[in-house]
Amino acid sequence: MIALGIVPLVGTSYLYEAILTPFLALALAGLGLNLLTGYAGLLSLGSAAFMAVGAYAAFNLSLRLPILPLPVTIFAAGLVAALAGVIGGLPALRLRGFYLAVSTLAVQFFVAWALNRIGWLSNDSPSGIVTAPRLVVAGISFEDARGRYLFSLAVVALLTFAAWRLVRSPTGRDLVAIRDHETAARITGVRVARTKLLAFGLSSFIVGVAGVLWAFAYLRTLEPAGFNLDRSFQILFIVIIGGLGTLRGAFLGAGFIVVLPLILARLGAAILGDGFDSGTLEMCQRIVLGILIVAVLIREPAGLTALLDRAVGRLRGRAA
């Protein structure tokens, strides 16, 4: 209610463009990865690749099939990303743990290669950078900063609700069973191979839609550099910091990753002033951010979700 009712009334363009819109896109990507890694126990380092597949699929569908409404385009782009996820998840039928992570890393490298080498994907742009299509639904434009935020909020809310229903369904329980003990899950009748591929498909669908939001609503452009390996690690950090196996963890982790660097940048500029160049300030910011991440995980290995639950429990205990 706050995000929908109050923020649009008091928010500024900077708040929408620099904080809220990237927060929503990264939170959605973290949500998708959490279904795969947190609930199914399958480690992936290719999240940015599936974001790129979704974003470029939506771009090409908008370019070559302009008759399609934007929601249909985004849904179809998610399906393309899901298909890529299923194909990329085939090694999960044989591999586990870090070996599986390395195989998904190969997907990341292949997608990066394709985006740089296949000009058709970027409409043969010489620079490889293309402008994202306009956000228009049923004649209503969402081109301004607040409109892009509201559009992203609607998509994230819808997919979060769908994920919430999924993890409470028999399919969600199958995912957890595979994560906890694959052999026991197979003995109890869980179709392990099918469920693993389904996890990759569902996760990649959500991550692909997050890629559309990242490119269409936040960056407003599409370029391979926006979906590099650093982005995959950023999404993985979001899931780990927020808490594996929780939907809230994706949002808490994204808030930590998006908001904290901005706060550190402001503090660094205020404390150090003009005595250091921007590169030094950025390096100091990364060092401090890394120290804070390690401190949080040492304090609570289960992530910010467990830390928050513990704090709320203590407050309730004192109130009682």
LOSERO-648630 format. One record per residue: x, y, z of N, C-alpha, C in turn. Coordinates in steps of 0.001 Angstrom, whole numbers, plus 500000, padded with zeros to 6 digits. Layout:
BEGIN
XYZXYZXYZ/...
END
This chain:
BEGIN
500829498797500000500000500000500000500869501262500000/501977501233500751502880502381500766503488502584499384/503946501465498769504582501554497458503614502075496400/502333501722496516501358502096495499500673503412495806/500429503695497088499621504861497421500392506093497826/501488505913498581502188507069499135503387507472498280/504204506493497876505428506821497146505161507621495875/504141507256495041503908508060493839503517509507494127/503034509793495322502622511153495652503782512009496133/504767511404496773505856512174497373507209511898496729/507301510893495869508582510522495287509073511522494258/510404511595494123511037512453493133511545511602491969/511911512254490888512449511524489744513700510753490120/514549511357490966515765510665491397515423509399492175/514436509489493048514032508326493843513550507199492938/512752507542491918512242506523491006513361505905490170/514170506769489555515124506309488549516379505685489151/516855506200490269518121505728490835517954504657491897/516758504578492503516586503664493634515457502654493392/514239503139493236513079502242493270512995501327492053/513180501889490846513055501045489655514148499988489582/515440500329489769516441499246489787516248498280490947/515752498786492082515467497895493210514433496843492824/513364497265492156512317496320491773512828495300490762/513595495760489777514101494840488758515051493809489363/515960494259490221516910493336490840516229492424491862/515232492958492571514485492113493509513763490997492772/513201491314491608512511490287490824513507489248490316/514686489692489869515711488744489442516149487860490614/516313488476491792516658487694492975515571486702493344/514325487101493161513196486206493432513268484981492534/513539485220491246513644484093490319514791483169490670/515952483741490997517091482897491363516844482167492669/516105482788493584515822482137494859514961480899494679/514069480914493704513286479706493419514208478559493027/515247478887492278516158477856491793517165477441492851/517825478427493451518905478135494396518401477945495821/517494478818496256517008478754497629516033477633497876/515121477395496936514094476374497132514482475026496533/515097475032495338515447473755494702516880473338494976/517715474247495515519087473896495835519994473757494638/519655474414493524520452474333492298521177475658492093/522498475620492143523292476841492074523467477281490630/523257478574490372523390479116489025524190480404489051/525088480548488094525850481778487904525515482421486558/524375482077485997524009482591484682522767483462484681/522432484054485825521198484838485909521188486005484928/522319486693484790522380487831483877522149487390482434/522589486186482099522361485668480753520870485516480474/520127485001481443518688484828481242517967486174481278/518495487140482048517970488497481974518145489051480566/519329488824479990519604489311478642518705488648477613/518491487340477765517608486636476829516203487233476864/515688487485478068514369488086478181514317489479477591/515329490307477885515338491692477409515439491748475889/516369490991475310516548491031473859515399490350473128/514792489349473740513612488731473135512469489734473083/512263490480474178511205491495474192511483492594473172/512755492993473053513119494028472080512803493567470657/513202492351470320512986491864468958511517491592468670/510780491138469670509337490952469466508648492298469241/509043493310469995508465494639469813508833495218468454/510060494933468011510538495479466742509916494775465549/509815493466465606509408492693464445507928492313464462/507322492368465639505875492122465753505245493264466543/505238494465465986504741495621466749503254495550467079/502547494627466450501112494508466712500845493915468090/501840493228468654501640492584469957501552493625471067/500570493505471970500532494396473139501753494158474022/502159495175474750503357495067475585503277493930476601/502147493736477317502102492604478268502313491259477582/501772491087476380501975489845475642503440489690475248/504049490789474832505466490773474474506329490358475657/506041490921476826506832490585478019506623489130478409/505379488665478331505098487258478657505820486331477691/505780486657476391506460485823475404507966485849475610/508506487009475980509941487101476269510305486232477468/509424486207478466509644485330479605509660483864479199/508794483500478266508776482112477785510058481767477038/510570482713476255511846482478475568512961482276476586/512976483111477627513978482949478686513797481616479406/512542481205479612512282479917480264512816478766479427/512616478853478109513150477816477224514669477776477298/515292478958477288516745479007477433517174478427478778/516385478681479818516700478141481131516616476629481176/515615476076480527515483474614480483516669473988479750/517050474611478625518204474093477880519474474226478719/519652475404479340520824475600480185520823474727481426/519627474248481830519515473418483016519680471939482763/519838471539481522520000470110481220521188469478481959/522313470191482126523404469580482908523028469270484351/521961469925484863521541469663486240521066468231486425/520753467542485327520337466150485426521511465241485792/522739465750485579523932464954485881524853465603486895/524809466941486977525771467667487792525112468264489024/525926468540490034525439469177491256526466470189491743/526026471036492649526927471949493348527712472854492419/529007472961492692529857473869491938530037473422490499/529940472123490237530032471655488860528852472185488038/527684472206488645526518472775487979526692474278487794/527251474950488794527479476394488698528401476718487523/529422475887487316530340476119486200529616475948484872/528717474990484780527978474798483535527066475983483237/526460476562484257525639477755484034526515478960483695/527742478958484183528686480013483812528988479950482317/529006478742481772529202478593480331528040479232479560/526822479115480098525673479774479465525875481286479451/526373481827480557526644483261480645527616483695479542/528682482953479368529683483309478359529123483162476943/528316482128476725527754481929475390526798483056475020/525938483458475948525000484539475666525750485844475418/526784486113476209527589487322475992528221487300474607/528723486144474197529304486009472858528252486258471785/527062485671471944526006485828470944525566487281470819/525442487978471926525007489367471877526023490261471172/527293489905471281528341490712470654528607490321469210/528252489094468830528601488605467497527419488535466534/526225488378467037525053488237466164524350489587466092/524580490309465014524051491658464878522545491718464811/521917490647464345520455490630464208519770490867465547/520389490413466612519773490546467930519629491999468345/520563492845467918520510494279468246520152495120467032/519431494505466091518976495203464881520163495782464104/521263495041464106522475495417463369522997496791463761/522854497134465032523399498401465515524929498323465539/525629499303464940527097499245464910527724499202466306/527130499924467249527674499967468606527183498823469479/526155498119469019525549497068469837524594497582470880/524407498905470930523510499535471902522253500006471175/521102499619471669519831500005471048518918500618472102/518026501474471642517078502121472539515898501193472809/515495501112474055514375500251474432513070500822473899/512106499967473563510798500447473113510078501220474214/509112502009473809508338502788474757507420501872475560/507166502246476807506261501489477672504855502068477524/504058501425476697502687501866476450501779500649476543/500774500731477396499817499640477581498408500194477394/497674499663476409496297500085476138496199501601475931/497183502148475251497182503574474987497674504444476127/497995503838477261498475504587478428500002504523478447/500633505694478472502087505764478452502647505707479867/503724504939479998504450504845481268505897505296481062/506073506342480267507401506774479866508108507631480907/507365508343481742508027509185482722508546508326483882/509345508933484756509986508179485835508970507496486732/507912508210487103506897507613487968506151506508487246/505876506698485958505180505673485195505987504401485084/507294504525484865508146503333484777508194502609486116/508188503380487202508161502762488534506858501998488757/505731502619488424504434501972488627504291500735487749/504785500827486522504740499667485629505566498528486220/506770498832486674507628497809487274506996497232488536/506393498097489339505754497647490575504623496667490283/503825496953489250502714496066488903503228494695488462/504269494683487626504824493410487149505426492614488307/506185493292489166506832492613490294505787492071491267/504749492854491542503701492398492460502998491156491910/502720491153490616502039490012489997502891488751490067/504159488867489712505022487687489716505381487243491130/505454488174492060505701487790493453504533486991494002/503317487419493676502133486659494105502137485262493485/502502485177492194502560483876491533503618482986492190/504764483565492537505809482785493205505358482346494595/504643483211495287504124482869496622503168481677496536/502311481687495516501407480542495329502198479287494958/503235479467494153504013478315493693504698477609494848/505368478356495724506147477714496792505251477036497814/503955477366497819503016476721498737502216475610498061/502535475344496812501856474304496059502636472991496156/502068471878495677502829470620495652504138470737494870/504154471548493828505398471752493075506458472400493951/506066473381494745507006474012495661507549473034496677/506689472158497174507159471151498129508109470155497468/507897469862496193508824468991495466510198469651495324/510195470953495061511470471674494954512258471575496259/511581471795497380512242471739498681512717470319498978/511922469323498578512314467932498808513602467600498062/513738468085496844514963467846496082516147468548496734/515918469760497216516992470501497875517460469786499141/516518469294499930516870468698501215517529467333501060/516995466505500167517577465166499981517032464597498679/517863464654497646517397464246496319517019462766496274/517817461919496901517526460481496871516209460175497580/515998460789498739514747460582499459513564461110498662/513748462215497977512662462762497154512300461806496029/513324461212495417513061460259494335512323459031494870/512698458562496052512049457382496636510585457660496937/510285458882497369508904459222497715508040459558496506/508613459447495320507795459618494119507953460933493390/508870461780493845509104463053493145509860462770491847/509369463323490762510028463161489459511169464183489410/512337463737489813513455464649490059513883465382488798/514082464660487704514555465293486474513564466347485990/512300465971485970511270466913485517511209468133486424/511303467919487721511192469025488668512391469958488564/513577469406488343514753470255488178514620471153486949/514214470567485831514052471369484610512932472390484777/511885472007485508510808472955485778511320474118486616/512187473817487588512765474879488416513573475845487566/514381475311486659515153476184485773514232477004484883/513169476392484372512255477121483499511510478230484222/510954477918485394510212478928486155511134480055486618/512319479681487099513272480690487545513679481597486391/513984481008485246514428481798484103513317482670483550/512074482214483644510953483059483214510924484344484027/511008484212485357510961485393486226512192486266486006/513364485638485898514594486404485677514547487100484318/513986486430483315513863487048481995512967488262482015/511846488192482732510973489360482869511690490469483622/512495490095484623513304491093485333514271491780484376/514800491028483428515677491618482422514948492637481563/513687492358481245512881493326480490512724494618481293/512405494493482573512271495684483413513598496423483525/514685495686483670516000496303483800516335497147482559/516023496602481383516360497298480138515316498336479748/514037497994479842512975498870479346512643499992480330/512620499662481630512172500645482621513316501380483298/514458500726483451515572501363484178516631501924483221/517331501049482491518402501522481626517884502314480438/516719501942479932516114502540478737516908502214477482/517885501362477599518665500886476462518976499407476672/519434498779475595519899497400475690521328497352475192/522207496803475990523598496614475613524147495414476371/525054494664475751525595493473476425526220493778477776/526828494965477933527485495291479197526516495369480358/525230495573480069524246495635481136523891494279481706/524381493199481067524044491840481499525318490997481588/526359491573482166527636490871482231527707489954483451/528867489339483649529032488388484747528884489065486102/529302490319486195529135491043487457527671491095487873/526775491210486896525350491247487217524898489902487790/525412488817487253525057487493487787525494487361489245/526712487801489545527177487737490927526380488685491820/525993489830491293525189490764492075523863490118492485/523223489421491553521947488766491862522156487633492856/523259486898492702523558485828493661523791486402495050/524493487528495135524713488173496433523391488625497047/522486489114496212521167489539496699520461488374497391/520513487218496762519832486045497314520505485586498604/521829485550498614522547485074499794522380486035500956/522529487332500690522409488324501759520983488383502288/520015488337501392518624488413501820518165487187502571/518628486021502138518216484777502790517722483769501780/518375482624501718517977481569500792516659480943501231/515829480609500253514581479929500542513500480808501124/513575482109500913512530483028501372512237484027500265/510972484347500075510611485353499071511001486749499538/510876486999500840511253488317501367512733488589501191/513537487521501198514970487697501106515397488414499850/514694488175498738515056488842497484514904490352497611/513860490801498288513613492237498430514561492862499446/514816492163500542515758492682501530517171492750500951/517557491703500236518882491700499627519029492768498561/517991492961497740518049493997496706518122495382497330/517378495594498422517462496869499113518864497125499638/519485496088500179520852496207500691521826496553499569/521700495872498435522640496043497330522430497372496608/521177497825496485520890499039495725521054500289496573/520505500276497778520450501498498590521768501761499296/522384500721499859523593500936500663524731501581499876/525024501160498627526082501851497881525817503339497677/524552503714497486524229505132497332524507505897498627/524146505274499757524419505912501050525920506047501278/526671504988500953528113505037501121528748506089500220/528208506218498989528743507220498070528527508629498611/527329508883499149527047510203499730527941510465500946/528088509453501805528931509626502993530398509848502617/530854509078501620532234509238501184532506510621500628/531563511115499825531730512455499261531683513526500348/530840513304501359530715514302502426531931514298503342/532476513090503624533591512990504562534924513331503896/535153512741502706536440512922502046536492514151501159/535310514601500720535250515802499903535961515624498579/536706516640498165537412516626496885538844516138497014/539178515582498167540550515154498374540922513902497606/539930513138497125540190511912496380539406511954495080/539955511296494069539233511243492797538094510234492878/537251510218491843536050509361491851536414507885491889/537536507503491227537939506099491227538307505614492616/539014506446493362539389506080494728538162505975495623/537243506918495467536004506881496252535203505620495948/535144505242494674534393504040494305535052502796494883/536374502753494857537074501600495420536846501506496934/536910502644497629536634502651499069535207502199499352/534301502635498490532896502240498652532743500736498526/533421500132497564533324498690497371533942497937498553/535035498457499068535676497805500212534749497820501424/534154498978501694533245499089502838532025498203502636/531490498188501407530331497336501119530677495873501340/531850495453500897532262494069501107532397493727502574/532967494642503352533110494411504792531735494279505443/530788495124505052529447495063505633528746493754505261/528932493305504019528328492034503607528870490885504452/530197490844504625530807489789505440530312489871506878/530198491100507401529739491268508784528311490762508962/527454491057507999526067490599508073525999489078508052/526765488461507148526713487002507021527346486301508220/528348486941508845528916486358510067527904486445511205/527243487590511270526243487790512340525048486867512159/524631486673510927523482485814510665523669485140509308/524221483918509277524468483220508002523205482998507182/522047482988507819520791482778507100520295484045506411/521020485152506554520679486357505818519844487346506596/519508488425505883518772489517506501517379489094506953/516774488146506271515439487689506672515462487107508079/516429486223508358516542485645509699516901486710510723/517764487659510327518139488737511237516928489585511591/516109489885510593514899490674510836513903489906511688/513718488621511397512796487807512193513238487738513653/514557487633513869515065487580515227514807488905515957/515026490020515254514797491332515866513321491533516194/512433491127515278510995491254515533510589490371516702/511146489170516778510825488281517900511254488873519244/512405489524519272512850490140520516511942491303520912/511538492098519924510638493228520216509298492735520746/508783491665520164507515491100520638507674490547522050/508830489919522298509074489375523625509129490476524682/509737491597524332509792492709525292508412493333525487/507641493403524385506302493992524481505381493118525328/505594491806525265504766490906526062505156490957527535/
END
